[in-house]
Amino acid sequence: GAKVVGGMPGDVLVVTASAQTTGRELRTDNNSGQASVNVVAPAVISGVVWNDLDRDGQREAGEPPISSGPEGVQFLRLIPQSIDPLPTVDGVVAADGTYSVTVRPGLYLLQVWVDDSLFMFSPPNIGDDATDSDLVFFEGDPGVNVGTTDVINLESGSLTTGVDAGLVEF
């Protein structure tokens, strides 16, 4: 058995575990152990997915949001790039086109997957960073177009905003 008591970011928790058997043991000095665990604050990434009607890579008034669903974003996925084994994390794009995903700190690629018969990606990194599209076309497979960002360092306790995806309709 083991017991972990909660902590705050920055705390170092000591976890102690012990084991016992129902049979006879030759040694009992190896039935317990300890490990230290550093508590870190999660990182948050957020942005907007929109229909770039004028195809200029900039989100402007009147350009509608695109949400998760069969007629919109099929997947919004954070793919770890760290050496540490971090899980892939999927997010959901809300009806207003916004998303916010909380992850363990680390290096990630943000990918957006869309139906290839409906959308392609806007030109990236043009103009104001707060309102531009940040994804580049990465690959197309039958039925899907995938856009991706450069590697993003999501640090403990950070809020990374404005990682946006402009989509253009076919």
Helices and strands as residue ranges (DSSP letters): E 2-3, E 12-18, E 32-38, E 43-51, E 73-80, E 89-91, E 98-103, E 106-115, E 119-121, E 136-141, E 144-148, E 152-154, E 159-160, E 165-169
